[in-house]
Amino acid sequence: MEKYDYLVVGAGLFGATFAYEAAKRGKRVKVIEKRDHIAGNIYTKEVDGIQVHQYGAHISTLPIRKSGITLTNSQPLTATLTAR
C-alpha cells in the first residue's frame, strides 16, 4: 500500500492549489475527484477557440493546467502528485 502525506478530496480551486503547493514542498499527495476534470466550479472548456465557463462566470489566474497534477482515466478522477 502506498503512503501519502495528504489525502485531498476534491480537485477544485482550493484542493488543487493545496495539492500543488504541498507537492512543491516535497509532500506526497493523493487527490480524488468525482468529476472527470480538475478545477471544480472554475473549470473552462475551449469551444471554437473561446474559453467557456462550464459552471457560470468565474475568473481565476491559477494556472490549473500547468499545476503538475497528473490525471488518470479512471472514474472517479484520481491524481497522485509528486514534486518536480
MIDOSE-1310 file (N, C-alpha, C; in nm, 2 decimals, decimal comma, always signed):
residues 84
meky	+0,08/-0,12/+0,00/+0,00/+0,00/+0,00/+0,09/+0,12/+0,00; +0,06/+0,22/-0,09/+0,13/+0,34/-0,10/+0,10/+0,43/+0,02; +0,20/+0,51/+0,06/+0,17/+0,61/+0,17/+0,18/+0,75/+0,12; +0,09/+0,83/+0,17/+0,08/+0,97/+0,13/+0,09/+1,06/+0,25
dylv	+0,14/+1,18/+0,24/+0,13/+1,28/+0,34/-0,01/+1,34/+0,36; -0,07/+1,36/+0,25/-0,21/+1,42/+0,25/-0,30/+1,35/+0,15; -0,43/+1,34/+0,19/-0,53/+1,30/+0,10/-0,62/+1,42/+0,08; -0,64/+1,46/-0,04/-0,72/+1,58/-0,08/-0,85/+1,52/-0,15
vgag	-0,96/+1,55/-0,09/-1,09/+1,51/-0,15/-1,14/+1,64/-0,22; -1,15/+1,63/-0,35/-1,19/+1,74/-0,44/-1,08/+1,82/-0,50; -1,08/+1,83/-0,63/-0,97/+1,90/-0,70/-1,02/+2,03/-0,76; -1,10/+2,10/-0,67/-1,15/+2,23/-0,71/-1,03/+2,33/-0,69
lfga	-1,07/+2,46/-0,68/-0,97/+2,56/-0,66/-0,88/+2,54/-0,54; -0,94/+2,52/-0,42/-0,86/+2,50/-0,30/-0,79/+2,37/-0,30; -0,86/+2,26/-0,34/-0,79/+2,13/-0,33/-0,67/+2,12/-0,43; -0,69/+2,17/-0,55/-0,58/+2,16/-0,65/-0,47/+2,25/-0,61
tfay	-0,50/+2,37/-0,55/-0,39/+2,46/-0,51/-0,32/+2,40/-0,39; -0,39/+2,35/-0,29/-0,32/+2,29/-0,18/-0,23/+2,17/-0,22; -0,29/+2,09/-0,31/-0,21/+1,97/-0,35/-0,08/+2,01/-0,43; -0,10/+2,11/-0,51/+0,02/+2,16/-0,59/+0,13/+2,22/-0,49
eaak	+0,08/+2,30/-0,40/+0,18/+2,36/-0,31/+0,24/+2,26/-0,22; +0,17/+2,16/-0,17/+0,23/+2,06/-0,09/+0,33/+1,97/-0,16; +0,29/+1,94/-0,29/+0,39/+1,86/-0,37/+0,52/+1,94/-0,40; +0,50/+2,07/-0,42/+0,62/+2,16/-0,44/+0,72/+2,15/-0,32
rgkr	+0,66/+2,13/-0,20/+0,74/+2,12/-0,08/+0,78/+1,98/-0,04; +0,77/+1,89/-0,14/+0,82/+1,75/-0,12/+0,72/+1,65/-0,06; +0,60/+1,69/-0,04/+0,50/+1,60/+0,02/+0,43/+1,52/-0,09; +0,40/+1,40/-0,05/+0,32/+1,31/-0,14/+0,17/+1,33/-0,11
vkvi	+0,10/+1,36/-0,22/-0,04/+1,39/-0,21/-0,12/+1,30/-0,30; -0,23/+1,25/-0,25/-0,33/+1,18/-0,33/-0,45/+1,26/-0,34; -0,50/+1,29/-0,46/-0,62/+1,37/-0,49/-0,73/+1,28/-0,55; -0,85/+1,29/-0,49/-0,96/+1,22/-0,55/-1,07/+1,32/-0,59
ekrd	-1,13/+1,30/-0,70/-1,23/+1,40/-0,75/-1,34/+1,32/-0,82; -1,47/+1,35/-0,79/-1,58/+1,28/-0,85/-1,60/+1,32/-1,00; -1,57/+1,44/-1,04/-1,58/+1,48/-1,18/-1,47/+1,43/-1,26; -1,48/+1,44/-1,39/-1,38/+1,39/-1,48/-1,28/+1,50/-1,52
hiag	-1,27/+1,60/-1,44/-1,17/+1,71/-1,46/-1,14/+1,78/-1,33; -1,03/+1,85/-1,33/-0,99/+1,93/-1,22/-1,05/+2,07/-1,24; -1,04/+2,16/-1,13/-1,07/+2,30/-1,13/-1,21/+2,33/-1,07; -1,28/+2,22/-1,04/-1,41/+2,24/-0,98/-1,50/+2,34/-1,06
niyt	-1,56/+2,43/-0,99/-1,66/+2,53/-1,05/-1,59/+2,63/-1,13; -1,46/+2,64/-1,14/-1,39/+2,74/-1,23/-1,35/+2,67/-1,35; -1,39/+2,55/-1,38/-1,35/+2,47/-1,50/-1,40/+2,54/-1,62; -1,31/+2,55/-1,72/-1,35/+2,61/-1,85/-1,31/+2,51/-1,96
kevd	-1,39/+2,52/-2,07/-1,37/+2,43/-2,18/-1,36/+2,51/-2,30; -1,26/+2,48/-2,39/-1,25/+2,56/-2,51/-1,35/+2,52/-2,62; -1,42/+2,62/-2,67/-1,52/+2,60/-2,77/-1,50/+2,70/-2,88; -1,46/+2,65/-3,00/-1,43/+2,74/-3,11/-1,33/+2,85/-3,07
giqv	-1,22/+2,81/-3,00/-1,12/+2,90/-2,96/-1,15/+2,99/-2,85; -1,26/+2,97/-2,78/-1,31/+3,06/-2,67/-1,32/+2,97/-2,54; -1,26/+3,02/-2,43/-1,27/+2,95/-2,31/-1,41/+2,98/-2,25; -1,49/+2,88/-2,24/-1,63/+2,89/-2,19/-1,64/+2,83/-2,05
hqyg	-1,69/+2,91/-1,95/-1,70/+2,86/-1,81/-1,82/+2,76/-1,81; -1,79/+2,64/-1,76/-1,89/+2,54/-1,76/-1,99/+2,55/-1,65; -1,96/+2,62/-1,54/-2,05/+2,63/-1,42/-2,08/+2,77/-1,39; -2,08/+2,86/-1,49/-2,11/+3,00/-1,46/-1,98/+3,08/-1,48
ahis	-2,00/+3,21/-1,47/-1,88/+3,30/-1,49/-1,79/+3,30/-1,36; -1,67/+3,26/-1,38/-1,57/+3,26/-1,28/-1,44/+3,31/-1,34; -1,36/+3,38/-1,27/-1,23/+3,43/-1,32/-1,12/+3,38/-1,22; -1,02/+3,32/-1,28/-0,91/+3,28/-1,19/-0,78/+3,30/-1,27
tlpi	-0,67/+3,33/-1,20/-0,54/+3,34/-1,26/-0,46/+3,22/-1,23; -0,51/+3,12/-1,16/-0,44/+3,00/-1,12/-0,41/+2,91/-1,25; -0,28/+2,88/-1,27/-0,25/+2,80/-1,39/-0,28/+2,65/-1,37; -0,41/+2,62/-1,36/-0,45/+2,48/-1,33/-0,39/+2,38/-1,42
rksg	-0,39/+2,40/-1,55/-0,34/+2,30/-1,64/-0,19/+2,29/-1,63; -0,12/+2,38/-1,57/+0,03/+2,37/-1,55/+0,06/+2,34/-1,41; -0,04/+2,29/-1,33/-0,02/+2,27/-1,19/+0,07/+2,15/-1,15; +0,09/+2,06/-1,25/+0,17/+1,94/-1,21/+0,08/+1,82/-1,17
itlt	-0,05/+1,84/-1,18/-0,14/+1,73/-1,14/-0,15/+1,63/-1,26; -0,13/+1,51/-1,23/-0,13/+1,40/-1,33/-0,27/+1,33/-1,32; -0,34/+1,33/-1,43/-0,47/+1,27/-1,42/-0,47/+1,13/-1,48; -0,56/+1,04/-1,43/-0,57/+0,91/-1,48/-0,71/+0,90/-1,55
nsqp	-0,74/+0,80/-1,63/-0,86/+0,78/-1,70/-0,97/+0,71/-1,62; -0,95/+0,70/-1,48/-1,05/+0,63/-1,40/-1,16/+0,72/-1,36; -1,27/+0,66/-1,32/-1,38/+0,74/-1,27/-1,41/+0,68/-1,13; -1,41/+0,75/-1,02/-1,38/+0,89/-1,01/-1,24/+0,93/-1,04
ltat	-1,21/+1,05/-1,07/-1,08/+1,10/-1,11/-0,98/+1,08/-0,99; -0,87/+1,03/-1,02/-0,76/+1,01/-0,92/-0,63/+1,07/-0,97; -0,57/+1,15/-0,88/-0,44/+1,21/-0,92/-0,34/+1,19/-0,81; -0,22/+1,16/-0,85/-0,11/+1,15/-0,75/-0,01/+1,25/-0,78
ltar	+0,03/+1,33/-0,68/+0,13/+1,44/-0,71/+0,26/+1,41/-0,65; +0,36/+1,44/-0,72/+0,50/+1,44/-0,67/+0,57/+1,56/-0,71; +0,66/+1,61/-0,63/+0,73/+1,73/-0,67/+0,82/+1,71/-0,79; +0,83/+1,82/-0,87/+0,91/+1,81/-0,99/+1,05/+1,84/-0,96
